[in-house]
Amino acid sequence: MKKRFVVISLLFVFGFFFGSWALTSQASASAEIKLDQGKWCPEVKARLETLIAQNAGKGKKVIFDFDNTLICRDIGEATFAAMAGEKKLTLKNIPLEITPPFTLNGKRISPDNAENITMFYEDFLSATKHQPGEACPYSNGYAWVVQIMAGMTPADILSFTEKAYAKGIARQDSENPNLQETKINGYRQPFFYPEMTDLAGLFLKNGYDVYVISASNIWTVRWMVIKNLNPLIQARHGEGLGIAPDHVIGVSVLLEDTRTGELHKDPLLVRTNKAYANMNLEELANYKLTSQIVYPLTGYFGKVANIIKFITSDRPFLIAGDSPNDHPMLNMAENRLWITRLEKMGYQEKTVKLIDNSLPGEWLLQPVLYKKSPGFVSSQADLDQSFSTKPSSKKTPDAVVQFLKKFGKLQKF
């Protein structure tokens, strides 16, 4: 009887100390997992830190959209604009068989009467919006803007991406609200949100399996990740961290290897050709783009298809996005980080409907600006400060905030 009492006592003591150690370790781990303050909404930052700490080291899948999510603005469109500005792409030198005429708002649009190729593209994005039930209006535009690059090599594309990114020069727009927006041929130039760079690095550092999926051309996005994002992550979180080349998924076309005449698909080639995967320009110059899209296209529900095909058939742990193009994949995630563009009322109206009808899981809303004074916005006071020199420009952002609060979102903003 005495022996049993001793054993039970020892088990109790061991359990008490083990439990205390576990709680202390968990609290310690949680304390170590901290995002830089930046301009996060405090409650979003705190919740992300908790989620990361509670699920660290398990290899869970985290997926980021790229344009207007990891970066502010759109690198795919900026690259296209750079090509158009230097006449690499014009309405006279692109495949007309994939450039159909159409009627938009009663006006006939065609390569013959469009003012220029960028104007045609902007109209083409809206070509099917007139149809009731159209949930994926930009899909054909996402495909077309890559198809018309037929005949180029990935190396050719990257020379224009480098000009469009310009080492993140547009970051200056967020530092001085009096500056004109940094543009290339009329399109805003992008820069990395420092808060998102930090977040991606923190996920990698804590054992998550991180992917990027984008509706921009794959070579531009992969170059941005491998050559620009990964070094930023390593500078903040340590050497060796980074998103793998085959973890970057985007719009692509069949590639012809000019040495052999064989056709290749990017999602497979990136897994078998190390030089190609690492964006070696000499290797990339050996492949010529055709006009044949590789399916599934990484737009709307095609993002879900690519996730199932290349990442997981289960619900990913967290997905981050900013537009209705991301809604289908956001819906399948266990946790969602919604980059809330305060200049986009239509996006927020659609998102509120999705949130109310989505699969179970959390939605974290982080407001941002992408036009004037671009960057994260932590609070109403921060928003007011961003437009202190031009308060009239704050009309739409204020309206978006009030709309979201009306539906129970951004209550602490």
JOSUL-V11821 format. One record per residue. N is the residue number from 1. PHI is phi in whole degrees, 0 to 359 (* if undefined). Layout:
((N PHI) (N PHI))
//
This chain:
((1 *) (2 295) (3 297) (4 297) (5 297) (6 296) (7 299) (8 299) (9 297) (10 297) (11 298) (12 296) (13 296) (14 300) (15 297) (16 298) (17 289) (18 296) (19 297) (20 297) (21 298) (22 297) (23 295) (24 295) (25 297) (26 296) (27 296) (28 295) (29 299) (30 298) (31 294) (32 285) (33 272) (34 231) (35 278) (36 301) (37 300) (38 48) (39 238) (40 296) (41 297) (42 306) (43 288) (44 291) (45 302) (46 297) (47 291) (48 298) (49 299) (50 293) (51 300) (52 297) (53 295) (54 289) (55 236) (56 295) (57 76) (58 252) (59 68) (60 290) (61 276) (62 234) (63 232) (64 248) (65 295) (66 257) (67 296) (68 62) (69 236) (70 286) (71 247) (72 275) (73 85) (74 236) (75 285) (76 297) (77 290) (78 294) (79 295) (80 302) (81 297) (82 296) (83 297) (84 294) (85 296) (86 260) (87 64) (88 292) (89 237) (90 221) (91 290) (92 264) (93 238) (94 248) (95 294) (96 288) (97 293) (98 249) (99 235) (100 283) (101 287) (102 200) (103 254) (104 227) (105 53) (106 82) (107 250) (108 279) (109 245) (110 206) (111 301) (112 283) (113 247) (114 293) (115 298) (116 196) (117 290) (118 289) (119 294) (120 299) (121 301) (122 299) (123 290) (124 296) (125 301) (126 257) (127 299) (128 248) (129 295) (130 289) (131 279) (132 301) (133 84) (134 290) (135 256) (136 228) (137 295) (138 267) (139 304) (140 293) (141 294) (142 300) (143 289) (144 302) (145 292) (146 264) (147 302) (148 288) (149 275) (150 309) (151 99) (152 280) (153 253) (154 305) (155 296) (156 300) (157 300) (158 294) (159 296) (160 280) (161 297) (162 298) (163 292) (164 292) (165 282) (166 50) (167 57) (168 73) (169 302) (170 292) (171 303) (172 298) (173 298) (174 278) (175 268) (176 219) (177 295) (178 274) (179 287) (180 292) (181 298) (182 284) (183 227) (184 230) (185 52) (186 90) (187 253) (188 296) (189 274) (190 266) (191 209) (192 284) (193 295) (194 300) (195 295) (196 283) (197 301) (198 297) (199 296) (200 300) (201 295) (202 293) (203 298) (204 299) (205 298) (206 254) (207 83) (208 268) (209 261) (210 257) (211 234) (212 236) (213 227) (214 222) (215 266) (216 269) (217 298) (218 297) (219 289) (220 296) (221 292) (222 297) (223 298) (224 298) (225 287) (226 290) (227 267) (228 234) (229 293) (230 302) (231 299) (232 294) (233 297) (234 294) (235 295) (236 268) (237 241) (238 121) (239 299) (240 90) (241 276) (242 167) (243 273) (244 292) (245 305) (246 280) (247 264) (248 249) (249 236) (250 206) (251 288) (252 217) (253 238) (254 301) (255 251) (256 262) (257 283) (258 291) (259 277) (260 238) (261 82) (262 283) (263 264) (264 226) (265 256) (266 305) (267 300) (268 266) (269 298) (270 294) (271 269) (272 242) (273 238) (274 297) (275 296) (276 297) (277 298) (278 273) (279 64) (280 291) (281 296) (282 296) (283 290) (284 298) (285 291) (286 274) (287 242) (288 248) (289 290) (290 263) (291 258) (292 265) (293 296) (294 270) (295 259) (296 285) (297 296) (298 274) (299 223) (300 52) (301 292) (302 294) (303 294) (304 298) (305 300) (306 292) (307 298) (308 296) (309 286) (310 245) (311 240) (312 194) (313 267) (314 274) (315 287) (316 299) (317 296) (318 211) (319 230) (320 243) (321 202) (322 223) (323 222) (324 303) (325 301) (326 266) (327 305) (328 301) (329 284) (330 299) (331 298) (332 276) (333 279) (334 286) (335 226) (336 232) (337 251) (338 260) (339 279) (340 269) (341 285) (342 286) (343 268) (344 242) (345 298) (346 301) (347 298) (348 288) (349 298) (350 292) (351 290) (352 301) (353 296) (354 295) (355 303) (356 290) (357 234) (358 273) (359 297) (360 303) (361 145) (362 275) (363 237) (364 249) (365 254) (366 243) (367 293) (368 217) (369 240) (370 232) (371 260) (372 283) (373 49) (374 292) (375 140) (376 294) (377 232) (378 271) (379 195) (380 298) (381 298) (382 295) (383 298) (384 301) (385 295) (386 298) (387 247) (388 298) (389 272) (390 212) (391 298) (392 295) (393 283) (394 270) (395 302) (396 293) (397 305) (398 298) (399 296) (400 295) (401 300) (402 294) (403 299) (404 294) (405 296) (406 302) (407 258) (408 82) (409 254) (410 54) (411 297) (412 260) (413 288))
//
